[in-house]
Amino acid sequence: MRLNAYFDRPVKPSVLLYLLGLIVAVISLSGCNRSTSTHEVDSATQNKFILRYQDYPGRVSLPELAEDLGFFRNIKLDYKGSIQGGPENMQAMMSGDVDYSSAFNGAIVKLAATTRKSPNSIVAVVGANGSDKETYLSYEVLEDSPIRTAHDLKGKKIAGNTLGAQVEFILKEWLSQNGLSEKDVKQVELIALPPVATEQALRQGQIQAAAMYDLMRIKADERGGLRQLFSDIDLYGEYTSANYVFTRRFTQQHPKIVQDFVNGVALAQQWSQAQPKEIVRERMIAIIAKRKRNENDNYVKHWRSYGIAEKGAFIQPSQYQPWIDFMVKRNELKAGEIKPEDIFSNEFNSFAQNTLSTTVVAKEGVKNE
């Protein structure tokens, strides 16, 4: 068929309108930015907004629990992979690989101070996890170890899951509070090891102390032969240690989505507190089985608490001031360079504003409507 003969034919107005519509659609799709092309889902997922994220394997985070309970109105989570620690997670967010991240509040202070004058500055919006009498970070040594005090750690190796985050901040603060000078602190070597390898390294003498969270400590205690040197709650009591963060640009572009996320997380946190622990564990086990990531569910079988101190997971200045003071003392920040209010916002948290009824936290996890 000759093309010129085809185009010589008269074209019906209805066909012209159809072709014009196709052209407009193609132009619109090719020119749309990431905020629409990546996040909008087709009708099969009810036009929900996609939030990309990373998380720790074998665990159920508050956003994952919120989604399963139906506490998000317009959000669908999109898992992009596992992480080793908060700084790595925030880096993925800053590079645009994910939309939100969680991290230890001290690490958030560091990044907030670095980016606060840039278009890609960050803002913490809701609690992620913390430490209480049931869920906390401890530093363990062998039962017969001669290490009893902070001074005994000089020249020794300690392993944690990542550098530049909670394990490092807590360790250095404990050493400082127990009389070690900056020079002495530098003699304590902190190395990063995967959590699954830490206990074995300690028992084999490759390291002299190990930072352990929940399940790792529980399983190690069952095997015996370890002794707790100190814990984070020895220093700070019960506290919220980590928050969820977005870039400020994202919160400005999608304020309703951020509010949906924050309120869903807050509801999930309250639901977890209102339920018997066994009910929460059963839900988490079911979530892990349903998502089919080839994970071990041992952690959630021993879950005790998210450790968040504030009802509704809202953020307080006291969650950041100790880490600001810590970095000022170590000359990592200048006094007055940044304050807690520069780092977080409760504007998206209806619990913080006392406008969201807590009665929605029902026994079955009914969707908030």
C-alpha positions in Angstrom: 0.0 0.0 0.0 1.3 3.4 -1.0 1.5 5.9 2.0 0.9 8.9 -0.2 -2.3 7.3 -1.5 -3.4 6.7 2.1 -2.9 10.3 3.1 -4.5 11.6 0.0 -7.8 10.2 1.3 -10.1 12.5 3.3 -9.9 11.9 7.0 -13.0 11.8 9.2 -13.2 14.4 12.0 -13.6 11.6 14.6 -10.4 10.0 13.4 -8.6 13.3 13.6 -9.8 13.8 17.2 -8.6 10.2 18.1 -5.2 10.8 16.6 -4.9 14.2 18.3 -5.8 12.5 21.6 -3.0 9.9 21.1 -0.5 12.6 20.3 -1.4 14.6 23.5 -1.2 11.4 25.6 2.2 10.6 24.2 3.5 14.1 24.8 2.1 14.1 28.3 3.7 10.8 29.2 7.0 11.6 27.8 7.1 14.9 29.6 5.8 13.9 33.0 8.1 14.1 35.9 9.1 11.4 38.5 6.4 12.4 40.9 3.7 11.1 38.6 5.3 8.6 36.3 6.9 6.5 39.0 4.3 6.8 41.7 0.9 6.6 40.1 -0.4 3.0 39.8 -2.9 1.6 37.3 -6.5 0.8 38.2 -5.5 -2.7 39.2 -4.0 -1.2 42.3 -6.8 1.3 42.7 -4.7 4.3 41.7 -2.7 4.2 44.9 0.5 6.2 45.3 3.6 4.1 45.2 6.2 4.6 48.0 9.5 2.9 47.3 11.5 1.7 50.3 14.1 -0.6 51.7 14.2 -2.4 55.0 15.8 -5.0 57.2 15.1 -8.7 56.2 13.0 -10.8 58.5 11.3 -7.8 60.2 8.0 -6.1 59.8 8.4 -2.3 60.0 5.6 0.0 61.1 4.8 1.1 57.5 4.5 -2.6 56.5 2.3 -3.3 59.4 0.2 -0.2 58.6 -0.3 -1.3 55.0 -1.4 -4.8 56.1 -3.8 -3.4 58.6 -5.4 -1.1 56.0 -4.3 2.1 57.8 -3.1 3.7 54.6 -5.7 5.4 52.5 -3.9 6.0 49.2 -0.5 4.4 49.6 1.0 1.2 48.2 4.5 0.2 49.4 7.0 -1.0 46.9 9.9 -3.0 48.4 13.3 -2.4 46.7 15.6 -4.4 48.8 17.3 -5.0 52.2 19.6 -2.7 54.1 22.4 -3.0 56.7 21.8 0.3 58.5 20.2 3.7 58.5 23.0 5.8 56.8 22.9 3.4 53.9 19.1 3.7 53.8 19.2 7.5 53.8 21.8 7.6 51.1 19.4 5.6 48.9 16.7 8.2 49.6 19.0 11.1 48.7 20.0 9.5 45.4 16.3 8.9 44.5 16.3 5.2 44.7 13.6 5.2 47.5 11.1 7.7 48.7 11.6 7.4 52.5 14.0 5.9 54.9 14.5 5.3 58.6 17.6 6.0 60.6 19.0 6.5 64.0 18.3 10.1 65.1 22.0 10.9 65.6 22.7 9.9 61.9 19.7 12.1 60.9 21.2 15.1 62.7 24.4 14.6 60.7 22.7 14.4 57.4 20.3 17.3 58.3 23.2 19.5 59.2 25.0 18.7 55.9 21.9 19.2 53.7 19.9 21.9 55.5 20.8 24.6 53.0 20.3 22.4 49.9 17.2 21.8 47.9 17.4 18.2 48.9 17.3 18.8 52.7 15.6 16.2 54.9 12.9 16.2 57.5 11.9 13.6 60.1 8.2 13.1 60.3 7.3 10.2 62.6 8.9 7.7 65.0 10.3 4.4 63.6 11.6 2.5 66.7 13.2 3.0 70.1 14.4 1.4 73.2 12.5 0.3 76.3 12.9 -2.4 78.9 11.9 -5.0 76.4 13.6 -3.8 73.3 17.0 -2.2 73.5 20.6 -2.1 72.3 23.2 -3.8 74.5 27.0 -4.3 74.4 28.0 -7.9 75.3 31.3 -9.5 76.2 32.2 -13.1 77.0 31.2 -14.1 80.5 34.8 -14.7 81.6 36.1 -11.6 79.8 38.3 -9.2 81.9 36.5 -6.3 80.4 34.4 -4.7 83.2 34.8 -0.9 82.6 35.0 1.6 79.8 38.8 1.8 80.3 39.1 -1.9 79.7 37.9 -1.4 76.1 41.0 0.6 75.1 42.8 -1.3 72.3 39.9 -3.7 71.9 37.6 -4.4 68.9 33.8 -4.0 69.1 31.5 -5.0 66.3 28.2 -3.4 65.3 25.9 -3.6 62.3 27.0 -0.4 60.7 29.3 2.6 61.3 28.1 6.2 61.9 24.8 5.2 63.5 23.3 4.2 66.8 26.0 1.6 67.8 28.8 4.1 67.3 27.0 7.1 68.9 26.0 5.1 72.0 29.4 3.5 72.4 31.3 6.8 72.2 28.9 8.5 74.6 29.2 5.7 77.2 33.0 5.8 76.9 33.0 9.6 77.3 30.6 9.5 80.3 32.9 7.0 81.9 36.0 9.1 81.8 37.7 8.3 78.6 39.3 11.2 76.8 39.0 11.8 73.0 42.4 10.2 72.6 41.3 7.2 74.6 38.1 6.8 72.7 40.0 6.6 69.4 41.8 3.5 70.8 38.6 1.6 70.9 38.1 0.1 67.4 34.6 -0.2 66.1 34.1 -2.5 63.1 31.0 -3.3 61.0 29.8 -6.9 60.8 26.6 -8.4 59.7 24.4 -9.2 62.7 24.4 -12.9 61.9 28.2 -13.0 62.1 28.7 -10.9 65.3 28.0 -13.5 68.0 30.3 -16.1 66.3 33.1 -13.5 66.0 32.7 -12.7 69.7 32.8 -16.3 70.8 35.8 -17.1 68.6 37.8 -14.2 70.0 37.9 -12.2 66.8 36.3 -9.3 68.6 36.2 -8.5 72.3 32.7 -7.0 72.5 29.5 -7.0 70.4 26.6 -4.6 70.0 23.4 -6.7 70.0 19.8 -5.9 69.3 16.7 -7.9 70.4 16.7 -11.3 68.7 20.5 -11.5 68.5 20.8 -11.0 72.2 17.9 -13.3 73.1 19.3 -16.1 71.0 22.8 -15.5 72.4 21.5 -15.5 76.0 19.8 -18.9 75.3 23.2 -20.3 74.4 24.8 -18.8 77.5 28.4 -17.6 78.1 27.9 -13.9 77.5 27.6 -10.9 79.9 26.1 -7.5 79.3 28.6 -4.7 79.7 26.0 -1.9 79.3 22.9 -0.9 77.3 21.5 2.3 75.7 18.7 2.5 78.3 21.4 2.7 81.0 22.3 6.0 79.5 19.0 7.5 78.3 16.2 5.5 79.8 13.3 4.6 77.5 13.5 6.8 74.3 12.6 6.9 70.6 15.9 6.3 68.9 15.0 6.4 65.2 12.5 8.3 62.9 11.3 8.1 59.4 12.5 10.8 57.1 11.6 12.2 53.7 13.3 14.9 51.6 11.6 18.3 52.2 11.1 18.5 48.4 9.0 15.3 48.6 6.9 16.6 51.5 6.2 19.8 49.6 5.3 18.0 46.4 3.1 15.3 48.1 1.9 16.7 51.5 -1.2 14.5 51.6 0.8 11.4 50.9 3.2 12.2 53.7 0.3 12.8 56.0 -1.3 9.5 55.0 2.0 7.8 55.7 2.6 9.4 59.1 -0.9 8.8 60.3 -0.8 5.2 59.1 2.4 4.6 61.0 1.0 6.3 64.1 -2.0 4.0 64.0 0.1 0.9 63.5 2.2 1.9 66.5 -0.8 2.3 68.7 -2.3 -0.9 67.4 0.9 -2.8 68.3 0.7 -1.4 71.8 -3.0 -2.2 72.3 -2.7 -5.9 71.2 -1.4 -8.8 73.2 2.1 -9.5 71.9 1.1 -12.9 70.6 -1.5 -11.3 68.3 1.1 -8.9 66.9 3.6 -11.7 66.4 1.0 -13.8 64.5 0.2 -10.9 62.3 3.9 -10.3 61.5 4.5 -14.0 60.8 1.6 -13.9 58.3 3.0 -10.8 56.7 6.4 -12.3 56.2 4.8 -15.5 54.7 2.6 -13.5 52.4 5.3 -11.3 50.9 7.5 -14.3 49.9 11.0 -12.8 50.2 12.6 -16.0 51.4 13.1 -14.6 54.9 13.6 -16.1 58.3 10.8 -15.2 60.7 12.7 -15.9 63.9 12.9 -12.2 64.7 9.2 -11.6 64.6 8.5 -14.7 66.6 10.4 -13.0 69.5 9.1 -9.5 68.8 8.3 -7.5 72.0 8.0 -3.9 71.2 8.8 -1.2 68.6 10.1 0.8 71.6 8.6 4.1 70.6 8.2 6.3 73.7 5.5 8.7 72.4 1.9 7.8 71.8 1.2 8.4 68.2 4.9 8.3 67.4 5.2 12.1 67.2 8.6 13.7 67.5 10.0 15.8 70.3 13.0 18.0 70.5 14.5 15.7 73.1 14.9 13.0 70.5 17.6 15.2 68.8 19.1 17.5 71.3 21.4 14.9 73.0 22.9 14.0 69.6 23.4 17.7 68.7 25.1 18.2 72.0 27.2 15.1 71.5 28.4 16.4 68.1 29.1 19.9 69.4 31.2 18.4 72.2 33.2 16.4 69.6 33.6 19.5 67.4 31.5 17.8 64.6 29.0 20.7 64.8 29.3 24.3 65.9 27.2 25.5 68.8 23.9 26.8 67.5 24.6 25.5 64.0 21.4 23.4 64.0 18.5 22.9 66.4 16.0 20.1 66.7 13.2 22.2 65.1 15.3 22.4 62.0 15.3 18.6 61.7 11.7 17.4 62.3 8.1 18.4 61.8 4.9 17.1 63.4 2.7 19.0 60.9 1.7 15.7 59.2 0.9 13.9 62.4 -2.7 14.2 63.4 -2.0 12.5 66.7 0.4 15.3 67.6 -2.2 17.8 66.7 -4.9 16.0 68.7 -7.2 15.8 65.7 -7.3 12.1 65.0 -9.5 10.0 67.2 -7.6 7.1 68.8 -10.8 5.0 68.8 -9.9 4.0 65.3 -7.3 1.6 66.7 -9.6 -1.3 66.7 -8.9 -4.8 67.7 -9.0 -6.1 64.1 -7.0 -3.2 62.6 -10.0 -1.7 60.8 -9.1 1.0 58.2 -9.4 4.6 59.4 -12.4 6.2 57.6 
